[in-house]
Amino acid sequence: MTTLTGRYSTAEKRWSGVGPYYAMFPSSFAEQIILKYTSVGDRVLDPFAGRGTSIYSAAINQRIGIGIEINPVGWVYSKAKLNPAGKSSVQNRLEEIGRNAFRYRRATAEMPPFFRHCYTEDVLSFLLTCRSWLNWRQSKTDWTLMSLLLVHLHGKRTDSFSNQMRQAKSMSPPYAIRWWKENNQQPPQIDPVKFMQKKLDWRYKRGCPVTSNSEVYLGNSIVRLGHIAKKLSAASENVKLLFTSPPYCGVTDYHYDQWLRLWMLGGEPSPSAPQDSLRGKFIDREKYKKLLLDVFRNASRTLADDAIVYVRTDRRKLTLEITKEVLQEVFPHLRMRSYTRLSPEKTQTDLFANLPAERGETDVVLYPR
Ligand SMILES: C[S@@+](CC[C@H](N)C(=O)[O-])C[C@H]1O[C@@H](n2cnc3c(N)ncnc32)[C@H](O)[C@@H]1O
């Protein structure tokens, strides 16, 4: 029985929506795969965890999820879903920040024009306080509050902190300012603490999800997987399902498209090309192949003899060809099958694909012979 289909009648379902992220797995799909290929207590590994959909599905179904994500936005969403703080501590922290937001009022004037078109002064001083006070890497209360703030940082003008914007992708400042001016759109006049309190009421209405002992690491899988493989081997443990979706070649810039949420986590107040090439757009064929080879090779060291490898990727030629090449090279002993989905329903690439005709994903699955 899956828990993530249907209405919001459980905590697991309510928390599964944290948070908006490009190229995410539909939650019910991730859960179906976990239930089909694993049993209670099995380990599931996702080295490109994104917002942690696979790991969360594993954790609420008594499997052990192990995720790695290089983008702090995805990481903080995953962390909050796997291990959320109780409502009262998040509420107390929210109120404490609200009481102190006046301290950051002067700082709002120093922000680039984009911010003053996007948020009212009240909201911006509140956000600046959260940005500076929340210890989201280490404190459970703070990663929970931060992740829920990020969910609402931008989106529909009537249901977010921001002036009208997309929810999954941050717009470029010149484009957004021009659009707001042309359409005479002003930032919404909201009390940020009351706004968040309502959002907390909705999220916690059915309590917190019950999750098993799972973990998501912030960092580069090429490095992290080595440590994980050593740890598992020392404990004679292994992974039953490698379930992941790598970045798609040439499709999205994982840094630029999230620049506003990354700013909230301490980044620059404008979209900028990341220093680290792994965080940007994957366009170079050879570099892309090397990333996949390094990650899948290292991941293979954690797998049980009868493990299944399930990879969802872009169905377009370049990404698919490279992915299959790499999987064949790393797992020559497994039997490969692929299934292409051209369904009219929303796909992971909807936001970024250039042509509607190219929409769709391919699932490449490798089974023991
Ligand atoms: C297609 S998305 C995965 C989405 C995920 N399935 C979900 O449901 O949210 C690919 C992810 O891989 C991450 N990534 C890219 N290179 C990485 C690396 N070297 N180590 C860890 N994560 C990486 C990107 O930041 C991005 O979040």
The ligand as an SDF file (V2000), in Angstrom:
LIG
                    3D

 27 29  0  0  0  0  0  0  0  0999 V2000
   17.6660   15.3280  -11.5930 C   0  0  0  0  0  0  0  0  0  0  0  0
   18.1270   16.0560  -10.0730 S   0  0  0  0  0  0  0  0  0  0  0  0
   17.5350   14.8530   -8.9020 C   0  0  0  0  0  0  0  0  0  0  0  0
   16.1310   15.1230   -8.4330 C   0  0  0  0  0  0  0  0  0  0  0  0
   15.6350   14.1010   -7.4470 C   0  0  0  0  0  0  0  0  0  0  0  0
   15.3700   12.8230   -8.0630 N   0  0  0  0  0  0  0  0  0  0  0  0
   14.3880   14.6160   -6.7020 C   0  0  0  0  0  0  0  0  0  0  0  0
   13.3840   13.9090   -6.6440 O   0  0  0  0  0  0  0  0  0  0  0  0
   14.4280   15.7430   -6.1930 O   0  0  0  0  0  0  0  0  0  0  0  0
   19.8710   15.8080  -10.0430 C   0  0  0  0  0  0  0  0  0  0  0  0
   20.5450   16.3360   -8.7910 C   0  0  0  0  0  0  0  0  0  0  0  0
   21.9060   15.9370   -8.7910 O   0  0  0  0  0  0  0  0  0  0  0  0
   22.6330   16.9200   -8.0660 C   0  0  0  0  0  0  0  0  0  0  0  0
   24.0660   16.7270   -8.3440 N   0  0  0  0  0  0  0  0  0  0  0  0
   24.7550   17.0230   -9.4750 C   0  0  0  0  0  0  0  0  0  0  0  0
   26.0570   16.6770   -9.3490 N   0  0  0  0  0  0  0  0  0  0  0  0
   26.2050   16.1320   -8.1180 C   0  0  0  0  0  0  0  0  0  0  0  0
   27.3100   15.5610   -7.4130 C   0  0  0  0  0  0  0  0  0  0  0  0
   28.5250   15.4890   -7.9520 N   0  0  0  0  0  0  0  0  0  0  0  0
   27.1030   15.1070   -6.1610 N   0  0  0  0  0  0  0  0  0  0  0  0
   25.8710   15.1770   -5.5880 C   0  0  0  0  0  0  0  0  0  0  0  0
   24.7840   15.6980   -6.2100 N   0  0  0  0  0  0  0  0  0  0  0  0
   24.9340   16.1590   -7.4600 C   0  0  0  0  0  0  0  0  0  0  0  0
   22.0340   18.2330   -8.5860 C   0  0  0  0  0  0  0  0  0  0  0  0
   22.3100   19.3000   -7.7080 O   0  0  0  0  0  0  0  0  0  0  0  0
   20.5460   17.8660   -8.6560 C   0  0  0  0  0  0  0  0  0  0  0  0
   19.8800   18.2260   -7.4820 O   0  0  0  0  0  0  0  0  0  0  0  0
  1  2  1  0
  2  3  1  0
  2 10  1  0
  3  4  1  0
  4  5  1  0
  5  6  1  0
  5  7  1  0
  7  8  2  0
  7  9  1  0
 10 11  1  0
 11 12  1  0
 11 26  1  0
 12 13  1  0
 13 14  1  0
 13 24  1  0
 14 15  1  0
 14 23  1  0
 15 16  2  0
 16 17  1  0
 17 18  1  0
 17 23  2  0
 18 19  1  0
 18 20  2  0
 20 21  1  0
 21 22  2  0
 22 23  1  0
 24 25  1  0
 24 26  1  0
 26 27  1  0
M  CHG  2   2   1   9  -1
M  END
$$$$
